Amino acid sequence: MEVHVTGELEAKIAHSAATQGCNPDQLVQDVLTRHFEEEARFVAAVKRGEEALERGEYLTHGQVGQRLQRFLQP
């Protein structure tokens, strides 16, 4: 696969790769891999949240505020 990026982005990739001691191709592969792994984790978390909501397992806005207040009290 070939991907075209702007000159500015290419320079950022090259700089970041040099800083990390890898080549730009490997850096882009790593970044894309992490992106799709994180996207999959996010989608799974949203699905778990939707399932919990369907089961009636949720907090109201007021309940969240109360928990935050307790958590933030010194």
Order of alpha helices (4+ residues) and beta strands (2+ residues): alpha-alpha-alpha
